[in-house]
């Protein structure tokens, strides 16, 4: 799997937001409430799952809870 499998490409992000300028893309993403991070170069990074509406793939909770001392 490559980064393009997990994150929107620059052309996809421009198409989604309608902007090529990174500051405008960030402003649009904030206005729309879409989760994103800003890379070290100042570009917004958006996961495909955030746009496609599917849940982030995180490990399942195994239900284990640590025991408390003296409980």
Beta strands, then each sheet from edge to edge (+ up, - down):
strand 1: 37-38
strand 2: 44-45
sheet 1: 1+ 2-
end
